Amino acid sequence: MRLPFSFRIALSFGLALFVSACGFHLRGASELPYRSFYVAISPDMERGAELRRQIRAHQPDILVEDIQKADGVFRELGYHTDRIIAALNVEGRAREYQLRLTYTFRVEDNKGAPLTPVNEIVLTREITYDDNQLLAKDQEENFLWEDMSKDLAAQILRRLAYMQPQTIAPGVEADD
């Protein structure tokens, strides 16, 4: 059964109207609320390089190499990874692991005064384990860590774009 052309157009228009009415939209570019920005993580470290790459993709002219010229300074406060046993098999061996990355940061001015509260991001991934596939599972785990690193940079960028800089009293935590 073939539908008439006018009915197909009306159906397409109705579907487009429905999708736009539900609030669906593509994730736009994240713009940081700073004129100049300095990332105080070594460019040799994977997470520093990834964060710089993502900032340059959205705002190519915002990054500066001199901390004194920056309106905002990204400061890494903590980076911790864990590999936790999530499930055991009947023999008591690990069958599933949870990979966990915990990251804390804040933004300061170029004199060290905090502009945002301390923020924490926790990322987790699940991975199954099999003694018969050691090499494949090791490669899968490395791939998951790399994916988490890219996801971390994207989440940091979204949070930085959302947070408005202001002078923060010492000891204030982020509102989650």
C-alpha positions as CSV (number, residue, x, y, z in Angstrom):
1,M,0.0,0.0,0.0
2,R,1.5,3.3,-1.1
3,L,0.5,6.5,0.7
4,P,-0.4,9.6,-1.4
5,F,2.3,12.2,-1.8
6,S,0.4,14.9,0.1
7,F,-0.2,12.6,3.0
8,R,3.5,11.8,3.3
9,I,4.4,15.5,3.3
10,A,1.8,16.2,6.0
11,L,3.1,13.2,8.0
12,S,6.7,14.5,7.7
13,F,5.6,18.0,8.7
14,G,3.7,16.6,11.7
15,L,6.7,14.6,12.8
16,A,9.0,17.6,12.6
17,L,6.5,19.7,14.5
18,F,6.2,17.0,17.2
19,V,10.0,16.7,17.6
20,S,10.5,20.4,17.9
21,A,7.5,20.8,20.4
22,C,9.0,18.2,22.8
23,G,12.0,20.4,23.4
24,F,14.5,18.3,21.5
25,H,17.5,20.2,20.2
26,L,21.1,19.3,19.4
27,R,23.7,20.2,22.0
28,G,25.2,23.5,21.0
29,A,28.6,24.9,21.4
30,S,29.7,25.6,25.0
31,E,31.0,29.1,25.4
32,L,33.0,30.0,28.4
33,P,32.2,33.2,30.3
34,Y,35.8,34.5,30.1
35,R,37.6,36.8,27.7
36,S,40.9,34.8,28.3
37,F,41.4,31.5,29.9
38,Y,44.5,29.6,31.2
39,V,44.5,25.8,31.8
40,A,46.9,25.0,34.6
41,I,47.5,21.4,33.6
42,S,50.5,20.3,31.6
43,P,49.8,20.0,27.9
44,D,51.8,16.7,28.0
45,M,49.1,15.2,30.2
46,E,46.2,13.5,28.3
47,R,43.5,15.3,30.2
48,G,45.1,18.7,29.8
49,A,45.6,18.2,26.1
50,E,42.0,17.0,25.7
51,L,40.6,19.9,27.6
52,R,42.6,22.4,25.5
53,R,41.5,20.7,22.3
54,Q,37.8,20.9,23.2
55,I,38.1,24.6,24.3
56,R,39.9,25.4,21.0
57,A,37.1,23.6,19.1
58,H,34.5,26.0,20.5
59,Q,36.5,29.2,21.2
60,P,39.8,29.1,19.4
61,D,41.0,32.5,20.7
62,I,40.3,32.3,24.4
63,L,43.3,30.2,25.6
64,V,46.4,32.2,26.7
65,E,49.8,30.9,27.5
66,D,50.6,33.5,30.2
67,I,48.7,33.1,33.5
68,Q,48.9,36.8,34.2
69,K,46.9,37.6,31.1
70,A,44.0,35.3,32.0
71,D,40.6,36.3,33.4
72,G,40.1,32.7,34.5
73,V,42.5,30.0,35.5
74,F,41.4,26.3,35.4
75,R,43.0,24.5,38.4
76,E,42.9,20.8,38.8
77,L,42.5,19.9,42.5
78,G,42.2,16.1,42.3
79,Y,42.4,13.1,39.9
80,H,41.8,9.6,41.2
81,T,41.1,6.4,39.4
82,D,39.8,3.1,40.8
83,R,39.1,-0.4,39.5
84,I,36.5,-2.0,41.8
85,I,35.2,-5.5,41.8
86,A,31.5,-5.3,41.0
87,A,30.6,-9.0,40.7
88,L,32.1,-12.4,41.5
89,N,31.6,-15.7,39.7
90,V,30.7,-19.0,41.5
91,E,34.4,-19.7,42.0
92,G,35.0,-16.4,43.8
93,R,36.9,-14.7,40.9
94,A,36.1,-11.3,39.6
95,R,33.5,-11.4,36.8
96,E,32.8,-7.7,36.4
97,Y,34.7,-4.5,37.4
98,Q,33.6,-1.0,37.8
99,L,36.1,1.7,36.5
100,R,35.7,4.9,38.4
101,L,37.3,8.3,37.8
102,T,36.9,11.1,40.3
103,Y,38.0,14.6,39.3
104,T,37.8,17.9,41.3
105,F,38.5,21.3,39.9
106,R,37.8,25.0,40.2
107,V,38.4,28.2,38.4
108,E,40.5,31.0,39.9
109,D,41.5,34.5,38.9
110,N,45.2,35.0,37.9
111,K,46.0,35.9,41.6
112,G,44.6,32.6,42.9
113,A,41.3,33.8,44.3
114,P,38.5,31.3,43.5
115,L,35.9,32.3,41.0
116,T,33.8,29.1,41.2
117,P,33.2,26.6,44.0
118,V,35.1,23.3,44.0
119,N,33.4,20.9,41.5
120,E,33.6,17.2,41.5
121,I,32.9,14.9,38.5
122,V,32.6,11.1,39.0
123,L,32.5,8.9,35.9
124,T,32.0,5.2,36.0
125,R,32.1,2.4,33.4
126,E,31.3,-1.3,33.8
127,I,33.5,-4.0,32.2
128,T,33.2,-7.7,32.3
129,Y,36.2,-9.9,32.9
130,D,37.3,-13.3,31.5
131,D,40.5,-15.1,32.3
132,N,40.5,-16.6,28.8
133,Q,40.5,-13.2,27.1
134,L,43.2,-11.3,29.0
135,L,44.6,-9.3,26.1
136,A,41.2,-8.3,24.7
137,K,39.9,-7.3,28.1
138,D,43.0,-5.2,28.8
139,Q,42.6,-3.4,25.5
140,E,38.9,-2.9,26.2
141,E,39.8,-1.4,29.6
142,N,42.3,1.0,28.1
143,F,39.7,2.1,25.5
144,L,37.2,2.8,28.3
145,W,39.8,4.9,30.2
146,E,40.4,6.9,27.1
147,D,36.7,7.3,26.5
148,M,36.3,8.5,30.1
149,S,39.1,11.0,29.6
150,K,37.2,12.5,26.6
151,D,33.9,12.5,28.4
152,L,35.6,14.2,31.4
153,A,36.9,17.1,29.2
154,A,33.4,17.5,27.6
155,Q,31.7,17.6,31.1
156,I,34.2,20.0,32.4
157,L,33.6,22.3,29.4
158,R,29.8,22.1,29.9
159,R,30.2,23.0,33.6
160,L,32.5,25.8,32.9
161,A,30.1,27.3,30.4
162,Y,27.2,27.0,32.9
163,M,29.0,28.5,35.9
164,Q,29.2,32.3,36.1
165,P,32.5,33.5,37.6
166,Q,32.2,35.3,41.0
167,T,34.3,35.7,44.0
168,I,33.8,32.7,46.3
169,A,34.5,32.6,50.0
170,P,37.1,29.9,51.0
171,G,35.6,26.6,51.9
172,V,32.4,26.8,49.7
173,E,31.5,23.6,47.9
174,A,29.6,23.2,44.6
175,D,25.9,22.9,44.6
176,D,24.9,19.6,43.0
